[in-house]
Amino acid sequence: MKTVSIDRSRPLREEPKTGHNRWHPDIPPIVEVDEGEEVTLETRDAADGHLNPKSTEADFAALPVGAIHPLTGPVLVKGARPGDLLEVEFVDIVPQRWAFTAILPGLGFLRDVMTTPYLVHWDIADGWARSRQLPRVRIPGAPFMGVSGVAPSRAQLEAWTRREAELLARGGVVFPPDAGGAVPTAGPAATHGLRTLPPRENGGNFDVKQLSKGARLLLPVAVEGALFSTGDGHFAQGDGEVCVTAVEMGATCVVRFRLHRGEAERRQIRWPRFERSDYFIDPRWAAPQRFVATMGMPVDDKGVNQGENLNTACRSAVLNMMSLLQDRGYTREQAYVICSVAVDLRISNVVDVPNYVVSALLPEDIFVN
């Protein structure tokens, strides 16, 4: 087994030969593996170590936004060719002992109303995360990697840069290419590399919590060797990650690769897929969960019916869950964090026009006396 070791006390820019934080086909591999070979990748947390157990909300101002998502890689998979489908099996994901969750003003699903910075420190032990900032709460672990992807081709890089620039021109929220905080620090990858915040066809930051140990991720290969990278470990997360952070941790990830030669091209597979050997049962719980849920429908805060708008329904479900948690004695910020790390959003129906339903499910067993 090959291993990529890092020094988590140093940011990625001080160990640039261990990874990158932009997507670009020119970034060279740091290790090569054969199909079927396991490789161990040590990873930094999403904030690149700029937060630590002594940090406070005052430290947010110095966060280098351009340096988020330090990824370990790329890994060159020998024999991978454009048009192949790369199968990535997550053999193991081992958490570090400290993690954080943060409300960062300007980011998150409710960024227009949740504008107060807030930081939660987690202690991870015996499969649970606990925090003094969230009394009576313990979050069971189901570690997964928030970011996993392969390098884009040059044609993809140009097309995706163009479509995101068009979205920005239409008033959308986009993080365009920017060399500030980039690793590599110079060259085309710094100036033209794609930021890692949004997921794309090559994978990336999809934050799918079902990609825990035993899951298999399928990615269309666009360049020779695939050039796989991963990072942004999460100890636990609710489906939705609504405050923009989960239980964020450094992790050690063990992966194994298999090639499905020509499958992406032959079957016209453009987007990532993932699978498990059984229907996903959240490994955080050994028994069926007790839960309470709120619903949301596409009626906005002013009472206007935004028919068939799942975004409005989702927003309503989250706000209603926050109200439920506030009724139980938590502050608004605490409630938002709990929603991000433990509440699962579910699309309950998309047929009962005009009011589609999104439900927010809160597992009751996270609460202890």
LINJORA-V957379 format. One record per run of one state. SS is the DSSP state (H for helix, E for strand, C for the rest). FROM is the first residue (numbers start at 0). TO is the last residue. If there is no record, write none. Layout:
BEGIN
((SS FROM TO) (SS FROM TO))
END
This chain:
BEGIN
((C 0 0) (E 1 3) (C 4 10) (H 11 17) (E 18 19) (C 20 21) (E 22 22) (C 23 29) (E 30 32) (C 33 36) (E 37 42) (C 43 55) (H 56 61) (C 62 63) (H 64 66) (C 67 69) (E 70 76) (C 77 83) (E 84 102) (C 103 116) (E 117 124) (C 125 126) (E 127 129) (C 130 135) (E 136 139) (C 140 142) (E 143 149) (C 150 152) (H 153 168) (C 169 186) (H 187 191) (C 192 192) (E 193 193) (C 194 198) (E 199 199) (C 200 201) (E 202 204) (C 205 210) (E 211 211) (C 212 214) (E 215 219) (C 220 226) (E 227 233) (C 234 246) (E 247 259) (C 260 261) (H 262 265) (C 266 271) (E 272 274) (C 275 289) (E 290 296) (C 297 297) (E 298 298) (C 299 303) (E 304 304) (C 305 308) (H 309 326) (C 327 330) (H 331 341) (E 342 348) (C 349 355) (E 356 362) (H 363 365) (E 366 366) (C 367 368))
END
